């Protein structure tokens, strides 16, 4: 296997991907709670690896948000994201929380594996 990306350390602790999909009246709620949402994200930016709005491909209309957050558990991630005024306002009709492994990418600066054999050994 050719190695063309640098190996970087794995992110310490658990990471959760939160997908939040808008419900009815979300545009008005998004506008009403925008400042509070931005303040919350800025105050807690260390816990976010990435976050932002969701759109359908090629469309401008927002359909929700995604949050990639550090948390001790799914319950901690839920409580943390629940502190965001967007979530607290009931703007989202559905919120999904999944544990994730940040394994590769330009924001990460490379890949977390040394080889396919190392991955096989770690998951055996």
Backbone torsions as a table, in degrees:
resi	resn	phi	psi	omega
1	UNK	NA	125.1	177.6
2	UNK	-71.6	142.5	-180.0
3	UNK	-111.8	106.4	-178.3
4	UNK	-115.4	-0.1	179.0
5	UNK	-122.7	144.9	177.1
6	UNK	-68.4	149.2	173.9
7	UNK	-87.8	131.4	-179.1
8	UNK	-124.2	159.7	178.9
9	UNK	-65.5	148.3	173.7
10	UNK	-69.2	146.0	177.4
11	UNK	-66.8	129.2	178.4
12	UNK	-67.6	139.1	175.3
13	UNK	83.7	177.2	-178.3
14	UNK	-82.2	149.3	178.2
15	UNK	-127.8	139.6	-179.2
16	UNK	-127.9	137.0	173.0
17	UNK	-96.4	123.1	178.3
18	UNK	-112.8	121.1	175.3
19	UNK	-110.2	121.5	-176.8
20	UNK	-120.6	121.0	-175.6
21	UNK	-106.8	131.6	-176.4
22	UNK	-59.3	149.7	174.0
23	UNK	-112.1	-173.9	178.1
24	UNK	-59.8	139.8	178.2
25	UNK	75.2	14.3	-174.9
26	UNK	-65.9	-33.7	-178.0
27	UNK	-61.2	-44.3	179.6
28	UNK	-67.6	-40.4	178.4
29	UNK	-66.8	-38.3	178.0
30	UNK	-61.5	-44.3	179.5
31	UNK	-65.4	-43.9	-177.6
32	UNK	-63.6	-35.6	-173.3
33	UNK	-107.5	12.0	-176.2
34	UNK	-57.8	-50.8	-177.3
35	UNK	-61.4	-43.7	179.0
36	UNK	-63.3	-40.6	177.6
37	UNK	-61.6	-49.7	-178.8
38	UNK	-62.7	-41.1	177.1
39	UNK	-60.0	-44.0	-179.5
40	UNK	-61.3	-46.4	179.8
41	UNK	-62.4	-44.9	-179.5
42	UNK	-64.0	-40.6	-179.0
43	UNK	-67.0	-27.6	-175.3
44	UNK	-119.1	24.9	-172.3
45	UNK	-56.7	-26.1	-178.5
46	UNK	-64.5	-26.2	-178.3
47	UNK	-86.4	-15.3	177.7
48	UNK	-90.7	128.6	169.1
49	UNK	-84.7	-41.2	175.8
50	UNK	-156.7	152.9	171.0
51	UNK	-163.1	161.5	178.7
52	UNK	168.0	-179.5	-178.8
53	UNK	-78.6	157.2	175.5
54	UNK	-111.2	143.9	175.0
55	UNK	-138.8	155.6	168.3
56	UNK	-72.3	148.7	-178.2
57	UNK	-52.8	130.2	176.6
58	UNK	77.2	2.8	-177.9
59	UNK	-112.5	154.3	179.5
60	UNK	-92.6	-27.7	-176.3
61	UNK	-63.6	132.4	176.9
62	UNK	-76.3	139.6	179.4
63	UNK	-121.0	0.4	-179.3
64	UNK	160.1	-159.3	-178.1
65	UNK	-144.4	157.7	170.9
66	UNK	-126.1	147.5	179.3
67	UNK	-137.4	124.2	172.5
68	UNK	-107.9	107.2	-168.7
69	UNK	-124.6	151.4	170.9
70	UNK	-84.9	134.4	179.0
71	UNK	-158.5	156.6	-180.0
72	UNK	-76.9	-24.8	-177.3
73	UNK	-161.2	171.5	175.3
74	UNK	-61.4	-37.3	179.1
75	UNK	-66.1	-39.0	176.8
76	UNK	-65.2	-42.5	177.7
77	UNK	-61.3	-43.2	179.3
78	UNK	-62.3	-44.2	179.7
79	UNK	-66.4	-41.7	179.9
80	UNK	-62.5	-52.9	-179.6
81	UNK	-64.9	-32.0	178.0
82	UNK	-63.4	-19.7	176.0
83	UNK	-76.0	-13.1	178.3
84	UNK	-72.6	129.7	-179.9
85	UNK	-56.0	-29.6	175.6
86	UNK	-60.5	-47.7	-178.2
87	UNK	-68.5	-45.2	-178.9
88	UNK	-63.1	-24.8	-178.6
89	UNK	-77.3	-11.8	-175.6
90	UNK	82.5	16.9	-178.0
91	UNK	-62.3	-32.5	-175.3
92	UNK	-95.4	132.8	176.9
93	UNK	-81.3	-27.3	-178.3
94	UNK	-144.7	134.3	175.5
95	UNK	-128.4	121.3	179.0
96	UNK	-110.4	136.9	178.2
97	UNK	-124.3	123.0	-179.9
98	UNK	-129.4	138.1	172.7
99	UNK	-72.7	140.8	-175.3
100	UNK	-135.7	153.2	171.4
101	UNK	-111.4	121.0	176.1
102	UNK	-82.3	105.9	-169.1
103	UNK	-111.5	-25.0	-175.8
104	UNK	-162.4	154.1	173.3
105	UNK	146.7	164.1	-178.8
106	UNK	-68.0	-36.1	177.3
107	UNK	-66.0	-33.0	177.8
108	UNK	-74.7	-29.5	179.4
109	UNK	96.0	11.6	179.5
110	UNK	153.7	-142.1	-178.3
111	UNK	-127.5	155.3	-177.7
112	UNK	-93.7	-2.3	-176.4
113	UNK	-105.3	153.0	174.0
114	UNK	-90.5	-35.9	-176.9
115	UNK	-165.7	166.5	175.5
116	UNK	-64.2	-36.3	178.5
117	UNK	-63.5	-37.3	177.8
118	UNK	-64.7	-38.7	177.4
119	UNK	-65.8	-45.7	178.7
120	UNK	-57.6	-44.9	-178.8
121	UNK	-64.4	-37.5	-177.7
122	UNK	-72.3	-25.9	-176.7
123	UNK	-102.9	0.1	-179.0
124	UNK	-76.4	NA	NA
